Amino acid sequence: MARTTPGVTRERILDAAVRLFAEQGYDATSVVDVQVACGLKAGSGALYKHFPSKRALLEAAVGRNLETMARRTQEVVAHVPDDPREALGLMADAVWGVIDADRDLVRIMLREFTAFPELFEQMWQGVAAGLYSECTRWITVQRDRGVLAAADPEATATVLVSSLTYYPLLAILIGHTPGDLGPDRFRAAWIDHAARTLAIPAPE
């Protein structure tokens, strides 16, 4: 009976599958491709000890993404600085960090979402439940404290987070950023724009 290569774990199999799905496409990637990529013997069926099917690999990747997003969102929430401009900078870094951590999975979902609408919906709801809702909550709290102004915190949060996500998503889709701006310039301009939108006083 074929034995798995020592040290191969479920996470390594999952990482290899996501990388291959992103590079070659889901349909063009076989279970054998994934096994070989992570050191398992082709045709051994060892992958099935961890995942019952190729689709299960993608489902597990989405589940891992949602868990990571929830954890990182809570980590950010726990360390939001009092200074609103610093908080906006942390927000920008958090949104980009979530996307950058799973670039390959994001690429797969953007390219093949019509084939897996329910998985795409899970990721979308994860974003809505995490990033958008936490941004809305922060704006509402700061507004009630008199730190900033926002007539509609939910809509304002949606616009701010959407503009942040557009930057890395465009880079993933076409290899260009909006206006071909570097991340530092975009981030600085976004913080300045967000601060003006929220009527946050300029730093002294």
Accessible surface in RSA format (square Angstrom, percent):
REM  Atomic radii and reference values for relative SASA: ProtOr
REM  Chains: A
REM  Algorithm: Lee & Richards
REM  Probe-radius: 1.40
REM  Slices: 20
REM RES _ NUM      All-atoms   Total-Side   Main-Chain    Non-polar    All polar
REM                ABS   REL    ABS   REL    ABS   REL    ABS   REL    ABS   REL
RES MET A   1   204.83 106.1 125.95  83.4  78.88 187.8 103.99  88.4 100.84 133.6
RES ALA A   2    33.49  30.8  13.87  21.4  19.62  44.6  20.12  28.3  13.38  35.4
RES ARG A   3   202.37  85.0 187.88  95.8  14.49  34.5  65.12  89.0 137.26  83.2
RES THR A   4    47.84  34.0  35.00  35.5  12.84  30.6   6.31   8.5  41.54  62.8
RES THR A   5    55.69  39.6  50.12  50.8   5.57  13.3  42.83  57.5  12.86  19.4
RES PRO A   6   123.69  90.2  99.63  90.8  24.07  87.5 110.70  91.4  12.99  80.7
RES GLY A   7    57.65  71.1   0.00   N/A  57.65  71.1  38.11 104.6  19.55  43.8
RES VAL A   8    19.19  12.6   0.68   0.6  18.51  44.6   0.68   0.6  18.51  50.2
RES THR A   9    66.76  47.5  63.73  64.6   3.03   7.2  61.83  83.0   4.93   7.5
RES ARG A  10   106.64  44.8 104.36  53.2   2.28   5.4  42.94  58.7  63.70  38.6
RES GLU A  11    80.99  46.5  80.73  61.1   0.26   0.6  54.81 106.0  26.18  21.4
RES ARG A  12   109.61  46.0 106.25  54.2   3.36   8.0  45.39  62.0  64.22  38.9
RES ILE A  13     0.06   0.0   0.06   0.0   0.00   0.0   0.06   0.0   0.00   0.0
RES LEU A  14     1.46   0.8   1.46   1.0   0.00   0.0   1.46   1.0   0.00   0.0
RES ASP A  15    72.90  51.1  66.43  66.1   6.48  15.3  28.48  67.0  44.42  44.3
RES ALA A  16     7.69   7.1   4.71   7.3   2.98   6.8   7.31  10.3   0.38   1.0
RES ALA A  17     0.11   0.1   0.11   0.2   0.00   0.0   0.11   0.2   0.00   0.0
RES VAL A  18    12.52   8.2  12.52  11.3   0.00   0.0  12.52  10.9   0.00   0.0
RES ARG A  19    94.78  39.8  94.53  48.2   0.25   0.6  41.42  56.6  53.36  32.3
RES LEU A  20    14.14   7.9  14.14  10.1   0.00   0.0  14.14   9.9   0.00   0.0
RES PHE A  21     0.69   0.3   0.69   0.4   0.00   0.0   0.69   0.4   0.00   0.0
RES ALA A  22     4.26   3.9   0.66   1.0   3.60   8.2   0.83   1.2   3.43   9.1
RES GLU A  23   116.27  66.8  78.26  59.2  38.00  90.5  43.21  83.6  73.05  59.6
RES GLN A  24    83.63  46.8  57.42  42.0  26.22  62.4  33.24  70.7  50.40  38.2
RES GLY A  25    13.50  16.6   0.00   N/A  13.50  16.6  13.45  36.9   0.04   0.1
RES TYR A  26    20.78   9.7  20.55  11.7   0.24   0.6  13.28  10.0   7.51   9.3
RES ASP A  27   127.05  89.0 101.93 101.5  25.12  59.4  36.75  86.5  90.30  90.1
RES ALA A  28    70.47  64.8  39.56  61.1  30.91  70.3  51.71  72.8  18.76  49.7
RES THR A  29     0.62   0.4   0.00   0.0   0.62   1.5   0.30   0.4   0.32   0.5
RES SER A  30    49.82  42.1  44.09  58.8   5.73  13.2  44.35  94.4   5.46   7.7
RES VAL A  31    25.58  16.8  22.63  20.5   2.95   7.1  22.63  19.7   2.95   8.0
RES VAL A  32    66.54  43.8  66.42  60.1   0.11   0.3  66.42  57.7   0.11   0.3
RES ASP A  33    50.86  35.6  44.84  44.6   6.02  14.2   8.32  19.6  42.53  42.4
RES VAL A  34     0.00   0.0   0.00   0.0   0.00   0.0   0.00   0.0   0.00   0.0
RES GLN A  35     2.34   1.3   2.34   1.7   0.00   0.0   0.00   0.0   2.34   1.8
RES VAL A  36    88.08  58.0  75.13  68.0  12.94  31.2  76.17  66.2  11.90  32.3
RES ALA A  37    42.63  39.2   6.10   9.4  36.52  83.1  16.79  23.6  25.84  68.5
RES CYS A  38     5.25   4.0   1.82   2.0   3.43   8.1   5.25  13.3   0.00   0.0
RES GLY A  39    35.53  43.8   0.00   N/A  35.53  43.8  25.90  71.1   9.63  21.6
RES LEU A  40     5.68   3.2   0.44   0.3   5.24  13.2   0.64   0.5   5.03  13.5
RES LYS A  41   132.39  64.6 121.91  74.8  10.49  25.0  81.28  73.2  51.11  54.4
RES ALA A  42    56.86  52.3  35.00  54.0  21.85  49.7  35.56  50.1  21.30  56.4
RES GLY A  43    67.08  82.7   0.00   N/A  67.08  82.7  35.14  96.4  31.94  71.5
RES SER A  44    33.08  28.0   0.45   0.6  32.62  75.2   6.27  13.3  26.81  37.6
RES GLY A  45    27.50  33.9   0.00   N/A  27.50  33.9  19.41  53.3   8.09  18.1
RES ALA A  46     2.80   2.6   1.18   1.8   1.61   3.7   2.80   3.9   0.00   0.0
RES LEU A  47     0.00   0.0   0.00   0.0   0.00   0.0   0.00   0.0   0.00   0.0
RES TYR A  48   111.76  52.2  92.74  52.8  19.02  49.5  66.33  49.8  45.43  56.0
RES LYS A  49   129.40  63.1  88.22  54.1  41.18  98.0  70.12  63.1  59.28  63.1
RES HIS A  50    64.99  35.5  45.80  31.8  19.19  49.1  34.34  35.4  30.65  35.7
RES PHE A  51     3.00   1.5   2.71   1.7   0.28   0.7   2.82   1.7   0.18   0.5
RES PRO A  52   109.18  79.6  86.45  78.8  22.73  82.6  91.64  75.7  17.55 109.0
RES SER A  53    45.17  38.2  42.84  57.2   2.33   5.4  35.66  75.9   9.51  13.3
RES LYS A  54    41.75  20.4  38.68  23.7   3.07   7.3  23.72  21.4  18.02  19.2
RES ARG A  55    85.06  35.7  83.73  42.7   1.33   3.2  44.56  60.9  40.50  24.5
RES ALA A  56    14.43  13.3  11.90  18.4   2.53   5.7  12.16  17.1   2.26   6.0
RES LEU A  57     0.34   0.2   0.07   0.0   0.28   0.7   0.13   0.1   0.22   0.6
RES LEU A  58     0.10   0.1   0.00   0.0   0.10   0.2   0.10   0.1   0.00   0.0
RES GLU A  59    72.55  41.6  64.65  48.9   7.90  18.8  19.26  37.3  53.28  43.5
RES ALA A  60    22.11  20.3   7.97  12.3  14.14  32.2  18.24  25.7   3.87  10.3
RES ALA A  61     2.23   2.1   0.80   1.2   1.43   3.2   0.86   1.2   1.38   3.6
RES VAL A  62     0.03   0.0   0.03   0.0   0.00   0.0   0.03   0.0   0.00   0.0
RES GLY A  63    26.56  32.7   0.00   N/A  26.56  32.7  25.94  71.2   0.62   1.4
RES ARG A  64    61.02  25.6  57.52  29.3   3.50   8.3  35.92  49.1  25.10  15.2
RES ASN A  65     4.74   3.3   3.79   3.7   0.96   2.3   0.11   0.3   4.63   4.5
RES LEU A  66    45.32  25.2  40.69  29.1   4.63  11.6  41.16  28.9   4.17  11.2
RES GLU A  67   119.29  68.5 110.68  83.7   8.60  20.5  41.71  80.7  77.58  63.3
RES THR A  68    21.61  15.4  21.61  21.9   0.00   0.0   9.99  13.4  11.62  17.6
RES MET A  69     7.53   3.9   7.07   4.7   0.46   1.1   6.63   5.6   0.89   1.2
RES ALA A  70    57.21  52.6  49.61  76.6   7.60  17.3  56.87  80.1   0.34   0.9
RES ARG A  71   125.41  52.7 117.86  60.1   7.55  18.0  59.83  81.8  65.57  39.7
RES ARG A  72    82.64  34.7  82.21  41.9   0.43   1.0  22.64  30.9  60.00  36.4
RES THR A  73     9.30   6.6   6.13   6.2   3.17   7.5   9.23  12.4   0.06   0.1
RES GLN A  74   104.27  58.3 100.28  73.3   4.00   9.5  44.93  95.6  59.35  45.0
RES GLU A  75    91.00  52.2  85.52  64.7   5.49  13.1  40.20  77.7  50.81  41.5
RES VAL A  76    34.82  22.9  32.06  29.0   2.76   6.7  34.81  30.2   0.01   0.0
RES VAL A  77    44.00  29.0  31.81  28.8  12.19  29.4  31.81  27.6  12.19  33.1
RES ALA A  78    75.57  69.5  37.78  58.3  37.79  86.0  48.54  68.4  27.03  71.6
RES HIS A  79   137.62  75.2 118.58  82.4  19.03  48.7  92.18  95.0  45.44  52.9
RES VAL A  80    51.07  33.6  28.28  25.6  22.79  54.9  28.35  24.6  22.72  61.6
RES PRO A  81    39.73  29.0  25.57  23.3  14.16  51.5  36.13  29.8   3.60  22.4
RES ASP A  82   126.13  88.4 108.48 108.0  17.65  41.7  34.26  80.6  91.87  91.6
RES ASP A  83    66.33  46.5  58.12  57.8   8.21  19.4  19.87  46.8  46.46  46.3
RES PRO A  84    21.51  15.7  20.66  18.8   0.84   3.1  21.51  17.8   0.00   0.0
RES ARG A  85    50.90  21.4  48.00  24.5   2.90   6.9  24.89  34.0  26.00  15.8
RES GLU A  86   107.88  61.9  95.84  72.5  12.04  28.7  40.33  78.0  67.54  55.1
RES ALA A  87     5.02   4.6   1.65   2.5   3.37   7.7   1.65   2.3   3.37   8.9
RES LEU A  88     0.00   0.0   0.00   0.0   0.00   0.0   0.00   0.0   0.00   0.0
RES GLY A  89     2.97   3.7   0.00   N/A   2.97   3.7   2.97   8.1   0.00   0.0
RES LEU A  90    51.66  28.8  48.24  34.5   3.42   8.6  50.00  35.1   1.65   4.5
RES MET A  91    24.32  12.6  21.63  14.3   2.69   6.4  24.04  20.4   0.28   0.4
RES ALA A  92     0.00   0.0   0.00   0.0   0.00   0.0   0.00   0.0   0.00   0.0
RES ASP A  93    68.38  47.9  58.15  57.9  10.22  24.2  26.59  62.6  41.78  41.7
RES ALA A  94    19.20  17.7   7.70  11.9  11.50  26.2  18.23  25.7   0.97   2.6
RES VAL A  95     1.59   1.0   1.59   1.4   0.00   0.0   1.59   1.4   0.00   0.0
RES TRP A  96    36.80  14.8  36.03  17.4   0.77   1.8  36.21  19.3   0.59   1.0
RES GLY A  97    29.77  36.7   0.00   N/A  29.77  36.7  27.79  76.3   1.97   4.4
RES VAL A  98    11.83   7.8   9.00   8.1   2.83   6.8   9.62   8.4   2.21   6.0
RES ILE A  99    14.48   8.2  13.55  10.1   0.93   2.2  14.48  10.4   0.00   0.0
RES ASP A 100    86.49  60.6  76.66  76.3   9.83  23.2  17.79  41.9  68.69  68.5
RES ALA A 101    48.67  44.7  10.37  16.0  38.30  87.1  22.42  31.6  26.25  69.5
RES ASP A 102    26.43  18.5  22.98  22.9   3.45   8.2   3.59   8.4  22.84  22.8
RES ARG A 103    81.13  34.1  78.59  40.1   2.54   6.1  28.68  39.2  52.46  31.8
RES ASP A 104    46.86  32.8  44.84  44.6   2.02   4.8   6.31  14.9  40.55  40.4
RES LEU A 105     1.99   1.1   1.74   1.2   0.25   0.6   1.74   1.2   0.25   0.7
RES VAL A 106    15.21  10.0  14.91  13.5   0.30   0.7  15.21  13.2   0.00   0.0
RES ARG A 107    69.13  29.0  68.52  34.9   0.61   1.5  24.12  33.0  45.01  27.3
RES ILE A 108     0.00   0.0   0.00   0.0   0.00   0.0   0.00   0.0   0.00   0.0
RES MET A 109     3.51   1.8   3.51   2.3   0.00   0.0   3.51   3.0   0.00   0.0
RES LEU A 110    44.36  24.7  31.42  22.5  12.94  32.5  31.51  22.1  12.85  34.6
RES ARG A 111   115.36  48.4  83.97  42.8  31.38  74.7  65.68  89.8  49.68  30.1
RES GLU A 112    24.58  14.1  21.23  16.1   3.34   8.0  15.06  29.1   9.52   7.8
RES PHE A 113    89.63  44.8  89.47  55.4   0.17   0.4  89.47  54.2   0.17   0.5
RES THR A 114   109.39  77.8  84.61  85.8  24.78  59.1  63.11  84.8  46.28  70.0
RES ALA A 115    63.97  58.8  35.59  54.9  28.38  64.6  46.08  64.9  17.88  47.4
RES PHE A 116    12.05   6.0  12.05   7.5   0.00   0.0  12.05   7.3   0.00   0.0
RES PRO A 117    79.56  58.0  73.12  66.7   6.44  23.4  75.36  62.2   4.20  26.1
RES GLU A 118    77.07  44.2  69.26  52.4   7.82  18.6  60.14 116.3  16.93  13.8
RES LEU A 119     4.64   2.6   4.64   3.3   0.00   0.0   4.64   3.3   0.00   0.0
RES PHE A 120    60.33  30.2  60.26  37.3   0.07   0.2  60.26  36.5   0.07   0.2
RES GLU A 121    83.71  48.1  83.66  63.3   0.05   0.1  39.85  77.1  43.87  35.8
RES GLN A 122    80.89  45.2  74.27  54.3   6.62  15.8  30.97  65.9  49.92  37.9
RES MET A 123    18.92   9.8  18.78  12.4   0.13   0.3  18.91  16.1   0.01   0.0
RES TRP A 124   124.47  50.0 121.53  58.8   2.94   6.9 101.78  54.3  22.69  36.8
RES GLN A 125    90.48  50.6  89.47  65.4   1.00   2.4  37.57  80.0  52.90  40.1
RES GLY A 126    17.45  21.5   0.00   N/A  17.45  21.5  13.77  37.8   3.68   8.2
RES VAL A 127    28.34  18.6  28.34  25.7   0.00   0.0  28.34  24.6   0.00   0.0
RES ALA A 128    35.34  32.5  28.62  44.2   6.72  15.3  28.79  40.5   6.55  17.3
RES ALA A 129    75.46  69.4  51.42  79.3  24.04  54.7  60.28  84.9  15.19  40.2
RES GLY A 130    11.37  14.0   0.00   N/A  11.37  14.0  11.26  30.9   0.11   0.3
RES LEU A 131    16.05   8.9  11.66   8.3   4.39  11.0  13.50   9.5   2.55   6.9
RES TYR A 132    28.37  13.2  28.31  16.1   0.06   0.1  20.74  15.6   7.63   9.4
RES SER A 133    48.79  41.2  37.92  50.6  10.87  25.0  41.55  88.5   7.24  10.1
RES GLU A 134    39.40  22.6  37.14  28.1   2.26   5.4  11.46  22.2  27.94  22.8
RES CYS A 135     5.86   4.4   1.64   1.8   4.22   9.9   4.92  12.5   0.95   1.0
RES THR A 136    30.33  21.6  30.33  30.7   0.00   0.0  27.12  36.4   3.21   4.8
RES ARG A 137   108.47  45.5 102.97  52.5   5.50  13.1  64.19  87.7  44.28  26.8
RES TRP A 138    19.51   7.8  18.52   9.0   0.99   2.3  17.86   9.5   1.66   2.7
RES ILE A 139     0.00   0.0   0.00   0.0   0.00   0.0   0.00   0.0   0.00   0.0
RES THR A 140    41.32  29.4  41.32  41.9   0.00   0.0  35.63  47.9   5.69   8.6
RES VAL A 141    59.44  39.1  57.54  52.1   1.90   4.6  59.15  51.4   0.29   0.8
RES GLN A 142    15.21   8.5  15.21  11.1   0.00   0.0   0.81   1.7  14.40  10.9
RES ARG A 143    84.84  35.6  74.96  38.2   9.87  23.5  24.22  33.1  60.61  36.7
RES ASP A 144   104.33  73.1  65.57  65.3  38.76  91.7  33.08  77.9  71.25  71.1
RES ARG A 145   144.76  60.8 108.22  55.2  36.54  87.0  47.25  64.6  97.51  59.1
RES GLY A 146    66.22  81.7   0.00   N/A  66.22  81.7  32.41  88.9  33.82  75.7
RES VAL A 147    41.32  27.2  29.51  26.7  11.81  28.4  35.57  30.9   5.75  15.6
RES LEU A 148    11.98   6.7   0.00   0.0  11.98  30.1   4.86   3.4   7.12  19.2
RES ALA A 149    53.76  49.4  49.45  76.3   4.31   9.8  51.59  72.7   2.17   5.7
RES ALA A 150    12.67  11.7   0.22   0.3  12.45  28.3   8.17  11.5   4.50  11.9
RES ALA A 151   111.75 102.7  66.89 103.2  44.86 102.1  78.70 110.8  33.05  87.5
RES ASP A 152    75.23  52.7  71.93  71.6   3.30   7.8  27.44  64.6  47.79  47.7
RES PRO A 153    16.73  12.2  16.73  15.3   0.00   0.0  16.73  13.8   0.00   0.0
RES GLU A 154   117.09  67.2 116.32  88.0   0.78   1.9  29.44  56.9  87.65  71.6
RES ALA A 155    48.03  44.2  40.92  63.2   7.10  16.2  47.46  66.8   0.57   1.5
RES THR A 156    23.35  16.6  18.63  18.9   4.72  11.2   7.28   9.8  16.07  24.3
RES ALA A 157     0.14   0.1   0.14   0.2   0.00   0.0   0.14   0.2   0.00   0.0
RES THR A 158    57.34  40.8  57.34  58.1   0.00   0.0  45.24  60.8  12.10  18.3
RES VAL A 159    95.72  63.0  92.20  83.5   3.52   8.5  94.92  82.5   0.80   2.2
RES LEU A 160     2.28   1.3   2.28   1.6   0.00   0.0   2.28   1.6   0.00   0.0
RES VAL A 161     0.61   0.4   0.61   0.6   0.00   0.0   0.61   0.5   0.00   0.0
RES SER A 162    43.10  36.4  39.32  52.5   3.79   8.7  30.32  64.6  12.78  17.9
RES SER A 163    41.79  35.3  33.45  44.6   8.34  19.2  38.84  82.7   2.95   4.1
RES LEU A 164     0.00   0.0   0.00   0.0   0.00   0.0   0.00   0.0   0.00   0.0
RES THR A 165    17.64  12.5  17.64  17.9   0.00   0.0   8.41  11.3   9.23  14.0
RES TYR A 166   117.87  55.0 115.43  65.7   2.45   6.4  85.33  64.1  32.54  40.1
RES TYR A 167    14.71   6.9  14.71   8.4   0.00   0.0  13.18   9.9   1.53   1.9
RES PRO A 168    12.21   8.9  10.35   9.4   1.85   6.7  12.21  10.1   0.00   0.0
RES LEU A 169    48.47  27.0  48.47  34.7   0.00   0.0  48.47  34.0   0.00   0.0
RES LEU A 170    32.27  18.0  31.31  22.4   0.96   2.4  31.93  22.4   0.34   0.9
RES ALA A 171    24.91  22.9  18.39  28.4   6.52  14.8  18.39  25.9   6.52  17.3
RES ILE A 172    13.87   7.9   0.37   0.3  13.50  32.5   1.09   0.8  12.78  34.7
RES LEU A 173   104.21  58.0  74.05  53.0  30.16  75.8  76.05  53.4  28.17  75.8
RES ILE A 174   105.62  60.1  77.44  57.7  28.18  67.9  87.69  63.1  17.93  48.6
RES GLY A 175    61.82  76.2   0.00   N/A  61.82  76.2  30.18  82.8  31.64  70.9
RES HIS A 176    98.41  53.8  95.64  66.5   2.76   7.1  63.13  65.1  35.27  41.0
RES THR A 177    29.10  20.7  24.52  24.9   4.58  10.9  22.04  29.6   7.06  10.7
RES PRO A 178    25.25  18.4  18.82  17.2   6.42  23.3  24.49  20.2   0.76   4.7
RES GLY A 179    74.68  92.1   0.00   N/A  74.68  92.1  40.97 112.4  33.72  75.5
RES ASP A 180    98.24  68.8  70.85  70.5  27.39  64.8  29.20  68.7  69.03  68.8
RES LEU A 181    48.78  27.2  46.07  33.0   2.71   6.8  46.85  32.9   1.93   5.2
RES GLY A 182    32.78  40.4   0.00   N/A  32.78  40.4  27.06  74.2   5.72  12.8
RES PRO A 183    75.77  55.2  75.70  69.0   0.08   0.3  75.70  62.5   0.08   0.5
RES ASP A 184   117.37  82.2 111.39 110.9   5.98  14.1  36.11  85.0  81.26  81.0
RES ARG A 185   165.17  69.3 157.34  80.2   7.82  18.6  63.67  87.0 101.50  61.5
RES PHE A 186    29.41  14.7  28.74  17.8   0.67   1.7  28.79  17.5   0.62   1.8
RES ARG A 187    72.11  30.3  72.11  36.8   0.00   0.0  16.07  22.0  56.04  34.0
RES ALA A 188    61.44  56.5  51.41  79.3  10.03  22.8  56.23  79.2   5.21  13.8
RES ALA A 189    58.30  53.6  47.33  73.0  10.96  24.9  55.21  77.7   3.09   8.2
RES TRP A 190    10.91   4.4   6.24   3.0   4.68  11.0  10.84   5.8   0.07   0.1
RES ILE A 191    22.48  12.8  22.48  16.7   0.00   0.0  22.48  16.2   0.00   0.0
RES ASP A 192    55.57  38.9  55.34  55.1   0.23   0.5  17.05  40.1  38.53  38.4
RES HIS A 193   109.97  60.1 108.55  75.5   1.42   3.6  69.20  71.3  40.77  47.4
RES ALA A 194     0.00   0.0   0.00   0.0   0.00   0.0   0.00   0.0   0.00   0.0
RES ALA A 195     0.09   0.1   0.09   0.1   0.00   0.0   0.09   0.1   0.00   0.0
RES ARG A 196   176.05  73.9 152.47  77.7  23.59  56.2  56.66  77.4 119.39  72.4
RES THR A 197    70.58  50.2  40.77  41.3  29.81  71.0  43.41  58.3  27.17  41.1
RES LEU A 198     0.29   0.2   0.29   0.2   0.00   0.0   0.29   0.2   0.00   0.0
RES ALA A 199    63.40  58.3  39.65  61.2  23.76  54.0  50.10  70.5  13.31  35.3
RES ILE A 200    12.38   7.0   2.58   1.9   9.80  23.6   2.68   1.9   9.70  26.3
RES PRO A 201   101.60  74.1  83.72  76.3  17.88  65.0  95.45  78.8   6.16  38.3
RES ALA A 202    76.45  70.3  55.58  85.8  20.86  47.5  55.63  78.3  20.82  55.1
RES PRO A 203    97.61  71.1  68.90  62.8  28.71 104.4  80.07  66.1  17.54 109.0
RES GLU A 204   222.98 128.0 146.10 110.5  76.88 183.1  94.88 183.5 128.11 104.6
END  Absolute sums over single chains surface
CHAIN  1 A    10674.6       8477.8       2196.8       6348.7       4325.9
END  Absolute sums over all chains
TOTAL         10674.6       8477.8       2196.8       6348.7       4325.9
